[in-house]
Amino acid sequence: MTEPHNHDDPDVDEAGSDVPLNVRGPFWWWREAMIVFAVMVVAIWFLIPFI
């Protein structure tokens, strides 16, 4: 028998991730920033020949 997902657990973020925030640490935003940065770099790299 599995327990229902506990949304009141402070170690579980609102996105539904089961990875505790104290394990993810404060650097989750850095990973998001790297993804955005990578997309921007690729977009610029593709646009340069057309400028």
PDB file as gemmi writes it, atoms N, CA and C in Angstrom:
CRYST1    1.000    1.000    1.000  90.00  90.00  90.00 P 1                      
ATOM      1  N   MET A   1       0.852  -1.202   0.000  1.00  0.00           N  
ATOM      2  CA  MET A   1       0.000   0.000   0.000  1.00  0.00           C  
ATOM      3  C   MET A   1       0.883   1.247   0.000  1.00  0.00           C  
ATOM      4  N   THR A   2       0.627   2.129  -0.935  1.00  0.00           N  
ATOM      5  CA  THR A   2       1.431   3.347  -1.025  1.00  0.00           C  
ATOM      6  C   THR A   2       0.685   4.503  -0.390  1.00  0.00           C  
ATOM      7  N   GLU A   3       1.432   5.370   0.271  1.00  0.00           N  
ATOM      8  CA  GLU A   3       0.812   6.524   0.905  1.00  0.00           C  
ATOM      9  C   GLU A   3       0.485   7.569  -0.160  1.00  0.00           C  
ATOM     10  N   PRO A   4      -0.606   8.306   0.019  1.00  0.00           N  
ATOM     11  CA  PRO A   4      -0.933   9.377  -0.929  1.00  0.00           C  
ATOM     12  C   PRO A   4       0.126  10.468  -0.884  1.00  0.00           C  
ATOM     13  N   HIS A   5       0.272  11.178  -1.980  1.00  0.00           N  
ATOM     14  CA  HIS A   5       1.273  12.246  -2.042  1.00  0.00           C  
ATOM     15  C   HIS A   5       0.922  13.324  -1.028  1.00  0.00           C  
ATOM     16  N   ASN A   6       1.868  13.648  -0.175  1.00  0.00           N  
ATOM     17  CA  ASN A   6       1.626  14.625   0.886  1.00  0.00           C  
ATOM     18  C   ASN A   6       2.024  16.014   0.410  1.00  0.00           C  
ATOM     19  N   HIS A   7       1.037  16.838   0.073  1.00  0.00           N  
ATOM     20  CA  HIS A   7       1.340  18.183  -0.408  1.00  0.00           C  
ATOM     21  C   HIS A   7       1.691  19.120   0.738  1.00  0.00           C  
ATOM     22  N   ASP A   8       1.481  18.668   1.976  1.00  0.00           N  
ATOM     23  CA  ASP A   8       1.807  19.513   3.122  1.00  0.00           C  
ATOM     24  C   ASP A   8       3.251  19.323   3.562  1.00  0.00           C  
ATOM     25  N   ASP A   9       3.956  18.395   2.915  1.00  0.00           N  
ATOM     26  CA  ASP A   9       5.345  18.136   3.291  1.00  0.00           C  
ATOM     27  C   ASP A   9       6.209  19.327   2.879  1.00  0.00           C  
ATOM     28  N   PRO A  10       6.857  19.988   3.827  1.00  0.00           N  
ATOM     29  CA  PRO A  10       7.653  21.180   3.504  1.00  0.00           C  
ATOM     30  C   PRO A  10       8.867  20.851   2.640  1.00  0.00           C  
ATOM     31  N   ASP A  11       9.256  19.572   2.598  1.00  0.00           N  
ATOM     32  CA  ASP A  11      10.432  19.193   1.812  1.00  0.00           C  
ATOM     33  C   ASP A  11      10.075  18.882   0.362  1.00  0.00           C  
ATOM     34  N   VAL A  12       8.782  19.009   0.016  1.00  0.00           N  
ATOM     35  CA  VAL A  12       8.355  18.751  -1.355  1.00  0.00           C  
ATOM     36  C   VAL A  12       7.873  20.063  -1.958  1.00  0.00           C  
ATOM     37  N   ASP A  13       8.420  20.419  -3.117  1.00  0.00           N  
ATOM     38  CA  ASP A  13       8.054  21.701  -3.708  1.00  0.00           C  
ATOM     39  C   ASP A  13       6.678  21.639  -4.365  1.00  0.00           C  
ATOM     40  N   GLU A  14       6.169  22.818  -4.769  1.00  0.00           N  
ATOM     41  CA  GLU A  14       4.820  22.910  -5.316  1.00  0.00           C  
ATOM     42  C   GLU A  14       4.704  22.267  -6.689  1.00  0.00           C  
ATOM     43  N   ALA A  15       5.830  22.034  -7.357  1.00  0.00           N  
ATOM     44  CA  ALA A  15       5.787  21.469  -8.699  1.00  0.00           C  
ATOM     45  C   ALA A  15       5.486  19.974  -8.665  1.00  0.00           C  
ATOM     46  N   GLY A  16       5.488  19.390  -7.465  1.00  0.00           N  
ATOM     47  CA  GLY A  16       5.183  17.974  -7.356  1.00  0.00           C  
ATOM     48  C   GLY A  16       6.421  17.099  -7.399  1.00  0.00           C  
ATOM     49  N   SER A  17       7.587  17.728  -7.390  1.00  0.00           N  
ATOM     50  CA  SER A  17       8.824  16.946  -7.417  1.00  0.00           C  
ATOM     51  C   SER A  17       8.995  16.222  -6.092  1.00  0.00           C  
ATOM     52  N   ASP A  18       9.375  14.949  -6.163  1.00  0.00           N  
ATOM     53  CA  ASP A  18       9.560  14.176  -4.940  1.00  0.00           C  
ATOM     54  C   ASP A  18      10.964  14.335  -4.367  1.00  0.00           C  
ATOM     55  N   VAL A  19      11.814  15.109  -5.050  1.00  0.00           N  
ATOM     56  CA  VAL A  19      13.163  15.345  -4.536  1.00  0.00           C  
ATOM     57  C   VAL A  19      13.085  16.451  -3.491  1.00  0.00           C  
ATOM     58  N   PRO A  20      13.519  16.182  -2.271  1.00  0.00           N  
ATOM     59  CA  PRO A  20      13.432  17.187  -1.206  1.00  0.00           C  
ATOM     60  C   PRO A  20      14.204  18.449  -1.565  1.00  0.00           C  
ATOM     61  N   LEU A  21      13.664  19.598  -1.162  1.00  0.00           N  
ATOM     62  CA  LEU A  21      14.316  20.862  -1.462  1.00  0.00           C  
ATOM     63  C   LEU A  21      15.680  20.950  -0.785  1.00  0.00           C  
ATOM     64  N   ASN A  22      15.794  20.338   0.405  1.00  0.00           N  
ATOM     65  CA  ASN A  22      17.073  20.426   1.099  1.00  0.00           C  
ATOM     66  C   ASN A  22      18.134  19.564   0.431  1.00  0.00           C  
ATOM     67  N   VAL A  23      17.701  18.655  -0.463  1.00  0.00           N  
ATOM     68  CA  VAL A  23      18.663  17.865  -1.232  1.00  0.00           C  
ATOM     69  C   VAL A  23      19.001  18.605  -2.518  1.00  0.00           C  
ATOM     70  N   ARG A  24      17.984  19.218  -3.132  1.00  0.00           N  
ATOM     71  CA  ARG A  24      18.207  19.986  -4.357  1.00  0.00           C  
ATOM     72  C   ARG A  24      19.079  21.195  -4.058  1.00  0.00           C  
ATOM     73  N   GLY A  25      18.893  21.777  -2.887  1.00  0.00           N  
ATOM     74  CA  GLY A  25      19.686  22.926  -2.497  1.00  0.00           C  
ATOM     75  C   GLY A  25      19.187  24.208  -3.151  1.00  0.00           C  
ATOM     76  N   PRO A  26      19.864  25.312  -2.866  1.00  0.00           N  
ATOM     77  CA  PRO A  26      19.443  26.619  -3.385  1.00  0.00           C  
ATOM     78  C   PRO A  26      19.874  26.858  -4.820  1.00  0.00           C  
ATOM     79  N   PHE A  27      20.485  25.857  -5.470  1.00  0.00           N  
ATOM     80  CA  PHE A  27      21.052  26.083  -6.795  1.00  0.00           C  
ATOM     81  C   PHE A  27      20.150  25.605  -7.926  1.00  0.00           C  
ATOM     82  N   TRP A  28      18.875  25.289  -7.610  1.00  0.00           N  
ATOM     83  CA  TRP A  28      17.969  24.846  -8.667  1.00  0.00           C  
ATOM     84  C   TRP A  28      17.788  25.957  -9.693  1.00  0.00           C  
ATOM     85  N   TRP A  29      17.812  27.207  -9.244  1.00  0.00           N  
ATOM     86  CA  TRP A  29      17.634  28.344 -10.156  1.00  0.00           C  
ATOM     87  C   TRP A  29      18.820  28.453 -11.100  1.00  0.00           C  
ATOM     88  N   TRP A  30      19.999  28.004 -10.669  1.00  0.00           N  
ATOM     89  CA  TRP A  30      21.199  28.081 -11.510  1.00  0.00           C  
ATOM     90  C   TRP A  30      21.048  27.141 -12.700  1.00  0.00           C  
ATOM     91  N   ARG A  31      20.473  25.965 -12.443  1.00  0.00           N  
ATOM     92  CA  ARG A  31      20.246  25.016 -13.537  1.00  0.00           C  
ATOM     93  C   ARG A  31      19.237  25.593 -14.535  1.00  0.00           C  
ATOM     94  N   GLU A  32      18.183  26.227 -14.029  1.00  0.00           N  
ATOM     95  CA  GLU A  32      17.191  26.839 -14.908  1.00  0.00           C  
ATOM     96  C   GLU A  32      17.844  27.949 -15.731  1.00  0.00           C  
ATOM     97  N   ALA A  33      18.703  28.742 -15.092  1.00  0.00           N  
ATOM     98  CA  ALA A  33      19.379  29.832 -15.792  1.00  0.00           C  
ATOM     99  C   ALA A  33      20.299  29.291 -16.882  1.00  0.00           C  
ATOM    100  N   MET A  34      20.966  28.171 -16.612  1.00  0.00           N  
ATOM    101  CA  MET A  34      21.854  27.574 -17.610  1.00  0.00           C  
ATOM    102  C   MET A  34      21.059  27.095 -18.823  1.00  0.00           C  
ATOM    103  N   ILE A  35      19.848  26.558 -18.581  1.00  0.00           N  
ATOM    104  CA  ILE A  35      19.009  26.104 -19.694  1.00  0.00           C  
ATOM    105  C   ILE A  35      18.603  27.295 -20.557  1.00  0.00           C  
ATOM    106  N   VAL A  36      18.166  28.370 -19.923  1.00  0.00           N  
ATOM    107  CA  VAL A  36      17.761  29.568 -20.660  1.00  0.00           C  
ATOM    108  C   VAL A  36      18.952  30.141 -21.422  1.00  0.00           C  
ATOM    109  N   PHE A  37      20.120  30.177 -20.764  1.00  0.00           N  
ATOM    110  CA  PHE A  37      21.324  30.713 -21.390  1.00  0.00           C  
ATOM    111  C   PHE A  37      21.714  29.885 -22.611  1.00  0.00           C  
ATOM    112  N   ALA A  38      21.626  28.563 -22.478  1.00  0.00           N  
ATOM    113  CA  ALA A  38      21.982  27.678 -23.593  1.00  0.00           C  
ATOM    114  C   ALA A  38      21.050  27.910 -24.782  1.00  0.00           C  
ATOM    115  N   VAL A  39      19.753  28.067 -24.511  1.00  0.00           N  
ATOM    116  CA  VAL A  39      18.794  28.316 -25.589  1.00  0.00           C  
ATOM    117  C   VAL A  39      19.107  29.641 -26.277  1.00  0.00           C  
ATOM    118  N   MET A  40      19.456  30.669 -25.488  1.00  0.00           N  
ATOM    119  CA  MET A  40      19.788  31.969 -26.065  1.00  0.00           C  
ATOM    120  C   MET A  40      21.029  31.876 -26.939  1.00  0.00           C  
ATOM    121  N   VAL A  41      22.052  31.164 -26.469  1.00  0.00           N  
ATOM    122  CA  VAL A  41      23.295  31.029 -27.232  1.00  0.00           C  
ATOM    123  C   VAL A  41      23.038  30.329 -28.562  1.00  0.00           C  
ATOM    124  N   VAL A  42      22.253  29.258 -28.522  1.00  0.00           N  
ATOM    125  CA  VAL A  42      21.945  28.531 -29.759  1.00  0.00           C  
ATOM    126  C   VAL A  42      21.146  29.416 -30.715  1.00  0.00           C  
ATOM    127  N   ALA A  43      20.182  30.169 -30.180  1.00  0.00           N  
ATOM    128  CA  ALA A  43      19.368  31.044 -31.021  1.00  0.00           C  
ATOM    129  C   ALA A  43      20.239  32.110 -31.680  1.00  0.00           C  
ATOM    130  N   ILE A  44      21.140  32.729 -30.909  1.00  0.00           N  
ATOM    131  CA  ILE A  44      22.034  33.750 -31.459  1.00  0.00           C  
ATOM    132  C   ILE A  44      22.953  33.133 -32.512  1.00  0.00           C  
ATOM    133  N   TRP A  45      23.441  31.925 -32.231  1.00  0.00           N  
ATOM    134  CA  TRP A  45      24.354  31.246 -33.155  1.00  0.00           C  
ATOM    135  C   TRP A  45      23.675  30.978 -34.498  1.00  0.00           C  
ATOM    136  N   PHE A  46      22.383  30.667 -34.450  1.00  0.00           N  
ATOM    137  CA  PHE A  46      21.645  30.431 -35.695  1.00  0.00           C  
ATOM    138  C   PHE A  46      21.295  31.746 -36.394  1.00  0.00           C  
ATOM    139  N   LEU A  47      21.121  32.830 -35.619  1.00  0.00           N  
ATOM    140  CA  LEU A  47      20.696  34.096 -36.214  1.00  0.00           C  
ATOM    141  C   LEU A  47      21.854  34.895 -36.798  1.00  0.00           C  
ATOM    142  N   ILE A  48      23.078  34.684 -36.322  1.00  0.00           N  
ATOM    143  CA  ILE A  48      24.222  35.477 -36.776  1.00  0.00           C  
ATOM    144  C   ILE A  48      24.373  35.481 -38.306  1.00  0.00           C  
ATOM    145  N   PRO A  49      24.258  34.351 -38.980  1.00  0.00           N  
ATOM    146  CA  PRO A  49      24.435  34.383 -40.446  1.00  0.00           C  
ATOM    147  C   PRO A  49      23.382  35.221 -41.170  1.00  0.00           C  
ATOM    148  N   PHE A  50      22.250  35.481 -40.520  1.00  0.00           N  
ATOM    149  CA  PHE A  50      21.172  36.209 -41.179  1.00  0.00           C  
ATOM    150  C   PHE A  50      21.191  37.696 -40.867  1.00  0.00           C  
ATOM    151  N   ILE A  51      22.092  38.108 -39.974  1.00  0.00           N  
ATOM    152  CA  ILE A  51      22.148  39.527 -39.595  1.00  0.00           C  
ATOM    153  C   ILE A  51      22.998  40.288 -40.615  1.00  0.00           C  
TER     154      ILE A  51                                                      
END                                                                             
